[in-house]
Amino acid sequence: MIRIALDEATLGATRIAISPPRDAFSAMRLARPSRNPSWPYRQWVGRAREV
Protein backbone atom coordinates (compact mmCIF):
# COMPACT_ATOMS: atom_id res chain seq x y z
CA MET A 1 0.00 0.00 0.00
CA ILE A 2 1.18 3.47 -0.83
CA ARG A 3 0.50 6.08 1.81
CA ILE A 4 0.77 9.81 1.13
CA ALA A 5 0.73 12.24 4.04
CA LEU A 6 -1.05 15.53 3.35
CA ASP A 7 -1.72 18.49 5.59
CA GLU A 8 -5.05 20.34 5.45
CA ALA A 9 -3.79 23.08 3.12
CA THR A 10 -2.37 20.60 0.60
CA LEU A 11 -5.48 18.43 0.73
CA GLY A 12 -7.66 21.50 0.20
CA ALA A 13 -5.67 22.42 -2.92
CA THR A 14 -5.84 18.90 -4.38
CA ARG A 15 -8.17 18.17 -7.30
CA ILE A 16 -9.15 14.68 -8.37
CA ALA A 17 -10.96 14.26 -11.67
CA ILE A 18 -12.33 11.41 -13.74
CA SER A 19 -12.81 11.76 -17.47
CA PRO A 20 -16.43 10.78 -18.31
CA PRO A 21 -15.80 10.61 -22.08
CA ARG A 22 -12.85 8.28 -21.55
CA ASP A 23 -14.96 6.04 -19.32
CA ALA A 24 -17.75 5.97 -21.91
CA PHE A 25 -15.41 5.06 -24.78
CA SER A 26 -13.72 2.38 -22.67
CA ALA A 27 -17.11 0.89 -21.82
CA MET A 28 -18.20 0.89 -25.47
CA ARG A 29 -14.97 -0.83 -26.47
CA LEU A 30 -15.40 -3.41 -23.71
CA ALA A 31 -18.97 -4.18 -24.81
CA ARG A 32 -18.07 -4.95 -28.44
CA PRO A 33 -19.21 -8.43 -29.52
CA SER A 34 -15.65 -9.47 -30.39
CA ARG A 35 -14.46 -8.90 -26.80
CA ASN A 36 -14.45 -11.53 -24.04
CA PRO A 37 -14.45 -9.43 -20.86
CA SER A 38 -12.83 -10.54 -17.63
CA TRP A 39 -15.00 -11.72 -14.71
CA PRO A 40 -15.67 -8.38 -12.98
CA TYR A 41 -17.29 -7.00 -16.15
CA ARG A 42 -19.10 -10.03 -17.60
CA GLN A 43 -22.48 -9.36 -16.01
CA TRP A 44 -22.42 -5.67 -16.95
CA VAL A 45 -21.31 -6.43 -20.53
CA GLY A 46 -24.09 -9.00 -20.89
CA ARG A 47 -26.72 -6.44 -19.86
CA ALA A 48 -25.14 -3.71 -22.02
CA ARG A 49 -25.12 -5.95 -25.10
CA GLU A 50 -28.83 -6.74 -24.62
CA VAL A 51 -29.66 -3.04 -24.56
mmCIF entry with sequence, helices, sheets and N, C-alpha, C, O atoms, coordinates in Angstrom:
data_MODEL
# 
_entry.id   MODEL 
# 
_entity.id                         1 
_entity.type                       polymer 
_entity.pdbx_number_of_molecules   1 
# 
_entity_poly.entity_id                      1 
_entity_poly.type                           'polypeptide(L)' 
_entity_poly.nstd_linkage                   no 
_entity_poly.nstd_monomer                   no 
_entity_poly.pdbx_seq_one_letter_code       MIRIALDEATLGATRIAISPPRDAFSAMRLARPSRNPSWPYRQWVGRAREV 
_entity_poly.pdbx_seq_one_letter_code_can   MIRIALDEATLGATRIAISPPRDAFSAMRLARPSRNPSWPYRQWVGRAREV 
_entity_poly.pdbx_strand_id                 A 
# 
loop_
_entity_poly_seq.entity_id 
_entity_poly_seq.num 
_entity_poly_seq.mon_id 
_entity_poly_seq.hetero 
1 1  MET n 
1 2  ILE n 
1 3  ARG n 
1 4  ILE n 
1 5  ALA n 
1 6  LEU n 
1 7  ASP n 
1 8  GLU n 
1 9  ALA n 
1 10 THR n 
1 11 LEU n 
1 12 GLY n 
1 13 ALA n 
1 14 THR n 
1 15 ARG n 
1 16 ILE n 
1 17 ALA n 
1 18 ILE n 
1 19 SER n 
1 20 PRO n 
1 21 PRO n 
1 22 ARG n 
1 23 ASP n 
1 24 ALA n 
1 25 PHE n 
1 26 SER n 
1 27 ALA n 
1 28 MET n 
1 29 ARG n 
1 30 LEU n 
1 31 ALA n 
1 32 ARG n 
1 33 PRO n 
1 34 SER n 
1 35 ARG n 
1 36 ASN n 
1 37 PRO n 
1 38 SER n 
1 39 TRP n 
1 40 PRO n 
1 41 TYR n 
1 42 ARG n 
1 43 GLN n 
1 44 TRP n 
1 45 VAL n 
1 46 GLY n 
1 47 ARG n 
1 48 ALA n 
1 49 ARG n 
1 50 GLU n 
1 51 VAL n 
# 
_struct_asym.id          A 
_struct_asym.entity_id   1 
# 
loop_
_struct_conf.conf_type_id 
_struct_conf.id 
_struct_conf.pdbx_PDB_helix_id 
_struct_conf.beg_label_comp_id 
_struct_conf.beg_label_asym_id 
_struct_conf.beg_label_seq_id 
_struct_conf.pdbx_beg_PDB_ins_code 
_struct_conf.end_label_comp_id 
_struct_conf.end_label_asym_id 
_struct_conf.end_label_seq_id 
_struct_conf.pdbx_end_PDB_ins_code 
_struct_conf.beg_auth_comp_id 
_struct_conf.beg_auth_asym_id 
_struct_conf.beg_auth_seq_id 
_struct_conf.end_auth_comp_id 
_struct_conf.end_auth_asym_id 
_struct_conf.end_auth_seq_id 
_struct_conf.pdbx_PDB_helix_class 
_struct_conf.details 
_struct_conf.pdbx_PDB_helix_length 
HELX_P HELX_P1 AA1 GLU A 8  ? GLY A 12 ? GLU A 8  GLY A 12 1 ? 5  
HELX_P HELX_P2 AA2 PRO A 20 ? LEU A 30 ? PRO A 20 LEU A 30 1 ? 11 
HELX_P HELX_P3 AA3 TRP A 39 ? TYR A 41 ? TRP A 39 TYR A 41 5 ? 3  
HELX_P HELX_P4 AA4 ARG A 42 ? GLU A 50 ? ARG A 42 GLU A 50 1 ? 9  
# 
_struct_conf_type.id          HELX_P 
_struct_conf_type.criteria    ? 
_struct_conf_type.reference   ? 
# 
loop_
_atom_site.group_PDB 
_atom_site.id 
_atom_site.type_symbol 
_atom_site.label_atom_id 
_atom_site.label_alt_id 
_atom_site.label_comp_id 
_atom_site.label_asym_id 
_atom_site.label_entity_id 
_atom_site.label_seq_id 
_atom_site.pdbx_PDB_ins_code 
_atom_site.Cartn_x 
_atom_site.Cartn_y 
_atom_site.Cartn_z 
_atom_site.occupancy 
_atom_site.B_iso_or_equiv 
_atom_site.pdbx_formal_charge 
_atom_site.auth_seq_id 
_atom_site.auth_comp_id 
_atom_site.auth_asym_id 
_atom_site.auth_atom_id 
_atom_site.pdbx_PDB_model_num 
ATOM 1   N N  . MET A 1 1  ? 0.836   -1.168  0.000   1.00 0.00 ? 1  MET A N  1 
ATOM 2   C CA . MET A 1 1  ? 0.000   0.000   0.000   1.00 0.00 ? 1  MET A CA 1 
ATOM 3   C C  . MET A 1 1  ? 0.882   1.233   0.000   1.00 0.00 ? 1  MET A C  1 
ATOM 4   O O  . MET A 1 1  ? 1.896   1.300   0.695   1.00 0.00 ? 1  MET A O  1 
ATOM 5   N N  . ILE A 1 2  ? 0.476   2.191   -0.786  1.00 0.00 ? 2  ILE A N  1 
ATOM 6   C CA . ILE A 1 2  ? 1.185   3.472   -0.827  1.00 0.00 ? 2  ILE A CA 1 
ATOM 7   C C  . ILE A 1 2  ? 0.417   4.449   0.056   1.00 0.00 ? 2  ILE A C  1 
ATOM 8   O O  . ILE A 1 2  ? -0.802  4.576   -0.057  1.00 0.00 ? 2  ILE A O  1 
ATOM 9   N N  . ARG A 1 3  ? 1.119   5.116   0.910   1.00 0.00 ? 3  ARG A N  1 
ATOM 10  C CA . ARG A 1 3  ? 0.497   6.076   1.807   1.00 0.00 ? 3  ARG A CA 1 
ATOM 11  C C  . ARG A 1 3  ? 1.125   7.442   1.575   1.00 0.00 ? 3  ARG A C  1 
ATOM 12  O O  . ARG A 1 3  ? 2.349   7.578   1.579   1.00 0.00 ? 3  ARG A O  1 
ATOM 13  N N  . ILE A 1 4  ? 0.286   8.453   1.372   1.00 0.00 ? 4  ILE A N  1 
ATOM 14  C CA . ILE A 1 4  ? 0.768   9.809   1.134   1.00 0.00 ? 4  ILE A CA 1 
ATOM 15  C C  . ILE A 1 4  ? 0.232   10.691  2.256   1.00 0.00 ? 4  ILE A C  1 
ATOM 16  O O  . ILE A 1 4  ? -0.976  10.761  2.480   1.00 0.00 ? 4  ILE A O  1 
ATOM 17  N N  . ALA A 1 5  ? 1.132   11.355  2.949   1.00 0.00 ? 5  ALA A N  1 
ATOM 18  C CA . ALA A 1 5  ? 0.725   12.237  4.044   1.00 0.00 ? 5  ALA A CA 1 
ATOM 19  C C  . ALA A 1 5  ? 0.481   13.643  3.506   1.00 0.00 ? 5  ALA A C  1 
ATOM 20  O O  . ALA A 1 5  ? 1.341   14.218  2.838   1.00 0.00 ? 5  ALA A O  1 
ATOM 21  N N  . LEU A 1 6  ? -0.695  14.192  3.801   1.00 0.00 ? 6  LEU A N  1 
ATOM 22  C CA . LEU A 1 6  ? -1.048  15.534  3.354   1.00 0.00 ? 6  LEU A CA 1 
ATOM 23  C C  . LEU A 1 6  ? -1.535  16.352  4.543   1.00 0.00 ? 6  LEU A C  1 
ATOM 24  O O  . LEU A 1 6  ? -2.238  15.844  5.417   1.00 0.00 ? 6  LEU A O  1 
ATOM 25  N N  . ASP A 1 7  ? -1.154  17.613  4.562   1.00 0.00 ? 7  ASP A N  1 
ATOM 26  C CA . ASP A 1 7  ? -1.719  18.489  5.586   1.00 0.00 ? 7  ASP A CA 1 
ATOM 27  C C  . ASP A 1 7  ? -3.020  19.090  5.039   1.00 0.00 ? 7  ASP A C  1 
ATOM 28  O O  . ASP A 1 7  ? -3.350  18.885  3.871   1.00 0.00 ? 7  ASP A O  1 
ATOM 29  N N  . GLU A 1 8  ? -3.751  19.822  5.866   1.00 0.00 ? 8  GLU A N  1 
ATOM 30  C CA . GLU A 1 8  ? -5.049  20.344  5.450   1.00 0.00 ? 8  GLU A CA 1 
ATOM 31  C C  . GLU A 1 8  ? -4.946  21.294  4.258   1.00 0.00 ? 8  GLU A C  1 
ATOM 32  O O  . GLU A 1 8  ? -5.797  21.260  3.370   1.00 0.00 ? 8  GLU A O  1 
ATOM 33  N N  . ALA A 1 9  ? -3.938  22.123  4.227   1.00 0.00 ? 9  ALA A N  1 
ATOM 34  C CA . ALA A 1 9  ? -3.791  23.075  3.123   1.00 0.00 ? 9  ALA A CA 1 
ATOM 35  C C  . ALA A 1 9  ? -3.536  22.354  1.804   1.00 0.00 ? 9  ALA A C  1 
ATOM 36  O O  . ALA A 1 9  ? -4.122  22.708  0.781   1.00 0.00 ? 9  ALA A O  1 
ATOM 37  N N  . THR A 1 10 ? -2.676  21.356  1.822   1.00 0.00 ? 10 THR A N  1 
ATOM 38  C CA . THR A 1 10 ? -2.371  20.600  0.604   1.00 0.00 ? 10 THR A CA 1 
ATOM 39  C C  . THR A 1 10 ? -3.592  19.813  0.141   1.00 0.00 ? 10 THR A C  1 
ATOM 40  O O  . THR A 1 10 ? -3.894  19.777  -1.051  1.00 0.00 ? 10 THR A O  1 
ATOM 41  N N  . LEU A 1 11 ? -4.288  19.187  1.075   1.00 0.00 ? 11 LEU A N  1 
ATOM 42  C CA . LEU A 1 11 ? -5.479  18.428  0.725   1.00 0.00 ? 11 LEU A CA 1 
ATOM 43  C C  . LEU A 1 11 ? -6.551  19.347  0.144   1.00 0.00 ? 11 LEU A C  1 
ATOM 44  O O  . LEU A 1 11 ? -7.247  18.969  -0.798  1.00 0.00 ? 11 LEU A O  1 
ATOM 45  N N  . GLY A 1 12 ? -6.685  20.543  0.698   1.00 0.00 ? 12 GLY A N  1 
ATOM 46  C CA . GLY A 1 12 ? -7.658  21.505  0.199   1.00 0.00 ? 12 GLY A CA 1 
ATOM 47  C C  . GLY A 1 12 ? -7.347  21.987  -1.206  1.00 0.00 ? 12 GLY A C  1 
ATOM 48  O O  . GLY A 1 12 ? -8.259  22.374  -1.937  1.00 0.00 ? 12 GLY A O  1 
ATOM 49  N N  . ALA A 1 13 ? -6.083  21.974  -1.600  1.00 0.00 ? 13 ALA A N  1 
ATOM 50  C CA . ALA A 1 13 ? -5.674  22.425  -2.925  1.00 0.00 ? 13 ALA A CA 1 
ATOM 51  C C  . ALA A 1 13 ? -5.617  21.285  -3.939  1.00 0.00 ? 13 ALA A C  1 
ATOM 52  O O  . ALA A 1 13 ? -5.300  21.517  -5.106  1.00 0.00 ? 13 ALA A O  1 
ATOM 53  N N  . THR A 1 14 ? -5.917  20.065  -3.515  1.00 0.00 ? 14 THR A N  1 
ATOM 54  C CA . THR A 1 14 ? -5.839  18.898  -4.380  1.00 0.00 ? 14 THR A CA 1 
ATOM 55  C C  . THR A 1 14 ? -7.134  18.724  -5.157  1.00 0.00 ? 14 THR A C  1 
ATOM 56  O O  . THR A 1 14 ? -8.225  18.842  -4.598  1.00 0.00 ? 14 THR A O  1 
ATOM 57  N N  . ARG A 1 15 ? -7.007  18.441  -6.457  1.00 0.00 ? 15 ARG A N  1 
ATOM 58  C CA . ARG A 1 15 ? -8.165  18.174  -7.302  1.00 0.00 ? 15 ARG A CA 1 
ATOM 59  C C  . ARG A 1 15 ? -8.041  16.775  -7.878  1.00 0.00 ? 15 ARG A C  1 
ATOM 60  O O  . ARG A 1 15 ? -6.982  16.392  -8.375  1.00 0.00 ? 15 ARG A O  1 
ATOM 61  N N  . ILE A 1 16 ? -9.108  16.026  -7.812  1.00 0.00 ? 16 ILE A N  1 
ATOM 62  C CA . ILE A 1 16 ? -9.146  14.679  -8.370  1.00 0.00 ? 16 ILE A CA 1 
ATOM 63  C C  . ILE A 1 16 ? -10.271 14.668  -9.394  1.00 0.00 ? 16 ILE A C  1 
ATOM 64  O O  . ILE A 1 16 ? -11.401 15.050  -9.088  1.00 0.00 ? 16 ILE A O  1 
ATOM 65  N N  . ALA A 1 17 ? -9.962  14.231  -10.605 1.00 0.00 ? 17 ALA A N  1 
ATOM 66  C CA . ALA A 1 17 ? -10.964 14.256  -11.671 1.00 0.00 ? 17 ALA A CA 1 
ATOM 67  C C  . ALA A 1 17 ? -10.986 12.936  -12.423 1.00 0.00 ? 17 ALA A C  1 
ATOM 68  O O  . ALA A 1 17 ? -9.966  12.259  -12.554 1.00 0.00 ? 17 ALA A O  1 
ATOM 69  N N  . ILE A 1 18 ? -12.145 12.591  -12.904 1.00 0.00 ? 18 ILE A N  1 
ATOM 70  C CA . ILE A 1 18 ? -12.330 11.413  -13.744 1.00 0.00 ? 18 ILE A CA 1 
ATOM 71  C C  . ILE A 1 18 ? -12.867 11.902  -15.076 1.00 0.00 ? 18 ILE A C  1 
ATOM 72  O O  . ILE A 1 18 ? -13.716 12.793  -15.118 1.00 0.00 ? 18 ILE A O  1 
ATOM 73  N N  . SER A 1 19 ? -12.385 11.334  -16.145 1.00 0.00 ? 19 SER A N  1 
ATOM 74  C CA . SER A 1 19 ? -12.812 11.760  -17.470 1.00 0.00 ? 19 SER A CA 1 
ATOM 75  C C  . SER A 1 19 ? -14.027 10.949  -17.916 1.00 0.00 ? 19 SER A C  1 
ATOM 76  O O  . SER A 1 19 ? -13.870 9.792   -18.308 1.00 0.00 ? 19 SER A O  1 
ATOM 77  N N  . PRO A 1 20 ? -15.237 11.521  -17.868 1.00 0.00 ? 20 PRO A N  1 
ATOM 78  C CA . PRO A 1 20 ? -16.425 10.782  -18.306 1.00 0.00 ? 20 PRO A CA 1 
ATOM 79  C C  . PRO A 1 20 ? -16.365 10.310  -19.758 1.00 0.00 ? 20 PRO A C  1 
ATOM 80  O O  . PRO A 1 20 ? -16.776 9.183   -20.035 1.00 0.00 ? 20 PRO A O  1 
ATOM 81  N N  . PRO A 1 21 ? -15.865 11.133  -20.711 1.00 0.00 ? 21 PRO A N  1 
ATOM 82  C CA . PRO A 1 21 ? -15.797 10.615  -22.081 1.00 0.00 ? 21 PRO A CA 1 
ATOM 83  C C  . PRO A 1 21 ? -14.868 9.404   -22.205 1.00 0.00 ? 21 PRO A C  1 
ATOM 84  O O  . PRO A 1 21 ? -15.167 8.465   -22.943 1.00 0.00 ? 21 PRO A O  1 
ATOM 85  N N  . ARG A 1 22 ? -13.764 9.425   -21.497 1.00 0.00 ? 22 ARG A N  1 
ATOM 86  C CA . ARG A 1 22 ? -12.848 8.282   -21.554 1.00 0.00 ? 22 ARG A CA 1 
ATOM 87  C C  . ARG A 1 22 ? -13.520 7.034   -20.998 1.00 0.00 ? 22 ARG A C  1 
ATOM 88  O O  . ARG A 1 22 ? -13.386 5.951   -21.568 1.00 0.00 ? 22 ARG A O  1 
ATOM 89  N N  . ASP A 1 23 ? -14.246 7.177   -19.884 1.00 0.00 ? 23 ASP A N  1 
ATOM 90  C CA . ASP A 1 23 ? -14.959 6.037   -19.318 1.00 0.00 ? 23 ASP A CA 1 
ATOM 91  C C  . ASP A 1 23 ? -16.004 5.502   -20.285 1.00 0.00 ? 23 ASP A C  1 
ATOM 92  O O  . ASP A 1 23 ? -16.163 4.289   -20.419 1.00 0.00 ? 23 ASP A O  1 
ATOM 93  N N  . ALA A 1 24 ? -16.718 6.399   -20.960 1.00 0.00 ? 24 ALA A N  1 
ATOM 94  C CA . ALA A 1 24 ? -17.749 5.974   -21.908 1.00 0.00 ? 24 ALA A CA 1 
ATOM 95  C C  . ALA A 1 24 ? -17.137 5.226   -23.086 1.00 0.00 ? 24 ALA A C  1 
ATOM 96  O O  . ALA A 1 24 ? -17.650 4.180   -23.482 1.00 0.00 ? 24 ALA A O  1 
ATOM 97  N N  . PHE A 1 25 ? -16.058 5.741   -23.649 1.00 0.00 ? 25 PHE A N  1 
ATOM 98  C CA . PHE A 1 25 ? -15.409 5.062   -24.776 1.00 0.00 ? 25 PHE A CA 1 
ATOM 99  C C  . PHE A 1 25 ? -14.812 3.723   -24.362 1.00 0.00 ? 25 PHE A C  1 
ATOM 100 O O  . PHE A 1 25 ? -14.853 2.762   -25.130 1.00 0.00 ? 25 PHE A O  1 
ATOM 101 N N  . SER A 1 26 ? -14.263 3.653   -23.168 1.00 0.00 ? 26 SER A N  1 
ATOM 102 C CA . SER A 1 26 ? -13.720 2.384   -22.672 1.00 0.00 ? 26 SER A CA 1 
ATOM 103 C C  . SER A 1 26 ? -14.835 1.356   -22.500 1.00 0.00 ? 26 SER A C  1 
ATOM 104 O O  . SER A 1 26 ? -14.656 0.181   -22.820 1.00 0.00 ? 26 SER A O  1 
ATOM 105 N N  . ALA A 1 27 ? -15.984 1.800   -21.994 1.00 0.00 ? 27 ALA A N  1 
ATOM 106 C CA . ALA A 1 27 ? -17.115 0.894   -21.818 1.00 0.00 ? 27 ALA A CA 1 
ATOM 107 C C  . ALA A 1 27 ? -17.639 0.401   -23.156 1.00 0.00 ? 27 ALA A C  1 
ATOM 108 O O  . ALA A 1 27 ? -17.958 -0.779  -23.303 1.00 0.00 ? 27 ALA A O  1 
ATOM 109 N N  . MET A 1 28 ? -17.732 1.302   -24.141 1.00 0.00 ? 28 MET A N  1 
ATOM 110 C CA . MET A 1 28 ? -18.204 0.885   -25.471 1.00 0.00 ? 28 MET A CA 1 
ATOM 111 C C  . MET A 1 28 ? -17.248 -0.124  -26.095 1.00 0.00 ? 28 MET A C  1 
ATOM 112 O O  . MET A 1 28 ? -17.682 -1.091  -26.721 1.00 0.00 ? 28 MET A O  1 
ATOM 113 N N  . ARG A 1 29 ? -15.952 0.100   -25.925 1.00 0.00 ? 29 ARG A N  1 
ATOM 114 C CA . ARG A 1 29 ? -14.967 -0.835  -26.474 1.00 0.00 ? 29 ARG A CA 1 
ATOM 115 C C  . ARG A 1 29 ? -15.063 -2.187  -25.774 1.00 0.00 ? 29 ARG A C  1 
ATOM 116 O O  . ARG A 1 29 ? -14.934 -3.231  -26.415 1.00 0.00 ? 29 ARG A O  1 
ATOM 117 N N  . LEU A 1 30 ? -15.289 -2.171  -24.471 1.00 0.00 ? 30 LEU A N  1 
ATOM 118 C CA . LEU A 1 30 ? -15.397 -3.409  -23.709 1.00 0.00 ? 30 LEU A CA 1 
ATOM 119 C C  . LEU A 1 30 ? -16.633 -4.209  -24.109 1.00 0.00 ? 30 LEU A C  1 
ATOM 120 O O  . LEU A 1 30 ? -16.613 -5.439  -24.071 1.00 0.00 ? 30 LEU A O  1 
ATOM 121 N N  . ALA A 1 31 ? -17.710 -3.519  -24.491 1.00 0.00 ? 31 ALA A N  1 
ATOM 122 C CA . ALA A 1 31 ? -18.973 -4.184  -24.812 1.00 0.00 ? 31 ALA A CA 1 
ATOM 123 C C  . ALA A 1 31 ? -19.055 -4.677  -26.252 1.00 0.00 ? 31 ALA A C  1 
ATOM 124 O O  . ALA A 1 31 ? -20.067 -5.262  -26.636 1.00 0.00 ? 31 ALA A O  1 
ATOM 125 N N  . ARG A 1 32 ? -18.024 -4.461  -27.055 1.00 0.00 ? 32 ARG A N  1 
ATOM 126 C CA . ARG A 1 32 ? -18.072 -4.945  -28.444 1.00 0.00 ? 32 ARG A CA 1 
ATOM 127 C C  . ARG A 1 32 ? -18.225 -6.459  -28.464 1.00 0.00 ? 32 ARG A C  1 
ATOM 128 O O  . ARG A 1 32 ? -17.676 -7.153  -27.608 1.00 0.00 ? 32 ARG A O  1 
ATOM 129 N N  . PRO A 1 33 ? -18.976 -6.977  -29.447 1.00 0.00 ? 33 PRO A N  1 
ATOM 130 C CA . PRO A 1 33 ? -19.212 -8.425  -29.520 1.00 0.00 ? 33 PRO A CA 1 
ATOM 131 C C  . PRO A 1 33 ? -17.937 -9.262  -29.642 1.00 0.00 ? 33 PRO A C  1 
ATOM 132 O O  . PRO A 1 33 ? -17.918 -10.418 -29.218 1.00 0.00 ? 33 PRO A O  1 
ATOM 133 N N  . SER A 1 34 ? -16.891 -8.703  -30.206 1.00 0.00 ? 34 SER A N  1 
ATOM 134 C CA . SER A 1 34 ? -15.652 -9.473  -30.393 1.00 0.00 ? 34 SER A CA 1 
ATOM 135 C C  . SER A 1 34 ? -14.836 -9.605  -29.105 1.00 0.00 ? 34 SER A C  1 
ATOM 136 O O  . SER A 1 34 ? -13.868 -10.364 -29.067 1.00 0.00 ? 34 SER A O  1 
ATOM 137 N N  . ARG A 1 35 ? -15.211 -8.882  -28.061 1.00 0.00 ? 35 ARG A N  1 
ATOM 138 C CA . ARG A 1 35 ? -14.456 -8.901  -26.805 1.00 0.00 ? 35 ARG A CA 1 
ATOM 139 C C  . ARG A 1 35 ? -14.981 -9.979  -25.866 1.00 0.00 ? 35 ARG A C  1 
ATOM 140 O O  . ARG A 1 35 ? -16.180 -10.256 -25.843 1.00 0.00 ? 35 ARG A O  1 
ATOM 141 N N  . ASN A 1 36 ? -14.095 -10.581 -25.102 1.00 0.00 ? 36 ASN A N  1 
ATOM 142 C CA . ASN A 1 36 ? -14.449 -11.525 -24.045 1.00 0.00 ? 36 ASN A CA 1 
ATOM 143 C C  . ASN A 1 36 ? -13.985 -10.892 -22.731 1.00 0.00 ? 36 ASN A C  1 
ATOM 144 O O  . ASN A 1 36 ? -12.824 -11.049 -22.352 1.00 0.00 ? 36 ASN A O  1 
ATOM 145 N N  . PRO A 1 37 ? -14.868 -10.184 -22.036 1.00 0.00 ? 37 PRO A N  1 
ATOM 146 C CA . PRO A 1 37 ? -14.450 -9.430  -20.856 1.00 0.00 ? 37 PRO A CA 1 
ATOM 147 C C  . PRO A 1 37 ? -14.055 -10.332 -19.691 1.00 0.00 ? 37 PRO A C  1 
ATOM 148 O O  . PRO A 1 37 ? -14.495 -11.478 -19.598 1.00 0.00 ? 37 PRO A O  1 
ATOM 149 N N  . SER A 1 38 ? -13.225 -9.800  -18.815 1.00 0.00 ? 38 SER A N  1 
ATOM 150 C CA . SER A 1 38 ? -12.825 -10.540 -17.626 1.00 0.00 ? 38 SER A CA 1 
ATOM 151 C C  . SER A 1 38 ? -13.984 -10.583 -16.629 1.00 0.00 ? 38 SER A C  1 
ATOM 152 O O  . SER A 1 38 ? -14.965 -9.857  -16.788 1.00 0.00 ? 38 SER A O  1 
ATOM 153 N N  . TRP A 1 39 ? -13.875 -11.428 -15.605 1.00 0.00 ? 39 TRP A N  1 
ATOM 154 C CA . TRP A 1 39 ? -14.997 -11.720 -14.715 1.00 0.00 ? 39 TRP A CA 1 
ATOM 155 C C  . TRP A 1 39 ? -15.636 -10.506 -14.046 1.00 0.00 ? 39 TRP A C  1 
ATOM 156 O O  . TRP A 1 39 ? -16.855 -10.531 -13.873 1.00 0.00 ? 39 TRP A O  1 
ATOM 157 N N  . PRO A 1 40 ? -14.938 -9.461  -13.659 1.00 0.00 ? 40 PRO A N  1 
ATOM 158 C CA . PRO A 1 40 ? -15.675 -8.383  -12.976 1.00 0.00 ? 40 PRO A CA 1 
ATOM 159 C C  . PRO A 1 40 ? -16.660 -7.663  -13.892 1.00 0.00 ? 40 PRO A C  1 
ATOM 160 O O  . PRO A 1 40 ? -17.589 -7.016  -13.408 1.00 0.00 ? 40 PRO A O  1 
ATOM 161 N N  . TYR A 1 41 ? -16.470 -7.767  -15.209 1.00 0.00 ? 41 TYR A N  1 
ATOM 162 C CA . TYR A 1 41 ? -17.288 -7.003  -16.148 1.00 0.00 ? 41 TYR A CA 1 
ATOM 163 C C  . TYR A 1 41 ? -18.291 -7.859  -16.925 1.00 0.00 ? 41 TYR A C  1 
ATOM 164 O O  . TYR A 1 41 ? -19.109 -7.313  -17.665 1.00 0.00 ? 41 TYR A O  1 
ATOM 165 N N  . ARG A 1 42 ? -18.249 -9.158  -16.779 1.00 0.00 ? 42 ARG A N  1 
ATOM 166 C CA . ARG A 1 42 ? -19.096 -10.033 -17.601 1.00 0.00 ? 42 ARG A CA 1 
ATOM 167 C C  . ARG A 1 42 ? -20.581 -9.747  -17.444 1.00 0.00 ? 42 ARG A C  1 
ATOM 168 O O  . ARG A 1 42 ? -21.298 -9.662  -18.441 1.00 0.00 ? 42 ARG A O  1 
ATOM 169 N N  . GLN A 1 43 ? -21.052 -9.599  -16.223 1.00 0.00 ? 43 GLN A N  1 
ATOM 170 C CA . GLN A 1 43 ? -22.477 -9.364  -16.007 1.00 0.00 ? 43 GLN A CA 1 
ATOM 171 C C  . GLN A 1 43 ? -22.897 -8.022  -16.616 1.00 0.00 ? 43 GLN A C  1 
ATOM 172 O O  . GLN A 1 43 ? -23.933 -7.934  -17.275 1.00 0.00 ? 43 GLN A O  1 
ATOM 173 N N  . TRP A 1 44 ? -22.096 -6.986  -16.396 1.00 0.00 ? 44 TRP A N  1 
ATOM 174 C CA . TRP A 1 44 ? -22.422 -5.670  -16.946 1.00 0.00 ? 44 TRP A CA 1 
ATOM 175 C C  . TRP A 1 44 ? -22.411 -5.720  -18.476 1.00 0.00 ? 44 TRP A C  1 
ATOM 176 O O  . TRP A 1 44 ? -23.313 -5.182  -19.118 1.00 0.00 ? 44 TRP A O  1 
ATOM 177 N N  . VAL A 1 45 ? -21.402 -6.360  -19.058 1.00 0.00 ? 45 VAL A N  1 
ATOM 178 C CA . VAL A 1 45 ? -21.307 -6.430  -20.526 1.00 0.00 ? 45 VAL A CA 1 
ATOM 179 C C  . VAL A 1 45 ? -22.493 -7.195  -21.097 1.00 0.00 ? 45 VAL A C  1 
ATOM 180 O O  . VAL A 1 45 ? -23.013 -6.820  -22.149 1.00 0.00 ? 45 VAL A O  1 
ATOM 181 N N  . GLY A 1 46 ? -22.930 -8.251  -20.433 1.00 0.00 ? 46 GLY A N  1 
ATOM 182 C CA . GLY A 1 46 ? -24.089 -9.000  -20.893 1.00 0.00 ? 46 GLY A CA 1 
ATOM 183 C C  . GLY A 1 46 ? -25.341 -8.127  -20.947 1.00 0.00 ? 46 GLY A C  1 
ATOM 184 O O  . GLY A 1 46 ? -26.092 -8.163  -21.922 1.00 0.00 ? 46 GLY A O  1 
ATOM 185 N N  . ARG A 1 47 ? -25.560 -7.342  -19.887 1.00 0.00 ? 47 ARG A N  1 
ATOM 186 C CA . ARG A 1 47 ? -26.719 -6.438  -19.865 1.00 0.00 ? 47 ARG A CA 1 
ATOM 187 C C  . ARG A 1 47 ? -26.565 -5.326  -20.910 1.00 0.00 ? 47 ARG A C  1 
ATOM 188 O O  . ARG A 1 47 ? -27.538 -4.960  -21.569 1.00 0.00 ? 47 ARG A O  1 
ATOM 189 N N  . ALA A 1 48 ? -25.367 -4.795  -21.061 1.00 0.00 ? 48 ALA A N  1 
ATOM 190 C CA . ALA A 1 48 ? -25.139 -3.710  -22.024 1.00 0.00 ? 48 ALA A CA 1 
ATOM 191 C C  . ALA A 1 48 ? -25.364 -4.209  -23.450 1.00 0.00 ? 48 ALA A C  1 
ATOM 192 O O  . ALA A 1 48 ? -25.917 -3.483  -24.276 1.00 0.00 ? 48 ALA A O  1 
ATOM 193 N N  . ARG A 1 49 ? -24.949 -5.418  -23.744 1.00 0.00 ? 49 ARG A N  1 
ATOM 194 C CA . ARG A 1 49 ? -25.122 -5.954  -25.099 1.00 0.00 ? 49 ARG A CA 1 
ATOM 195 C C  . ARG A 1 49 ? -26.602 -6.184  -25.399 1.00 0.00 ? 49 ARG A C  1 
ATOM 196 O O  . ARG A 1 49 ? -27.018 -6.027  -26.546 1.00 0.00 ? 49 ARG A O  1 
ATOM 197 N N  . GLU A 1 50 ? -27.406 -6.552  -24.400 1.00 0.00 ? 50 GLU A N  1 
ATOM 198 C CA . GLU A 1 50 ? -28.832 -6.736  -24.618 1.00 0.00 ? 50 GLU A CA 1 
ATOM 199 C C  . GLU A 1 50 ? -29.503 -5.413  -24.968 1.00 0.00 ? 50 GLU A C  1 
ATOM 200 O O  . GLU A 1 50 ? -30.402 -5.360  -25.808 1.00 0.00 ? 50 GLU A O  1 
ATOM 201 N N  . VAL A 1 51 ? -29.060 -4.361  -24.320 1.00 0.00 ? 51 VAL A N  1 
ATOM 202 C CA . VAL A 1 51 ? -29.662 -3.039  -24.559 1.00 0.00 ? 51 VAL A CA 1 
ATOM 203 C C  . VAL A 1 51 ? -29.226 -2.527  -25.909 1.00 0.00 ? 51 VAL A C  1 
ATOM 204 O O  . VAL A 1 51 ? -29.618 -1.431  -26.309 1.00 0.00 ? 51 VAL A O  1 
# 
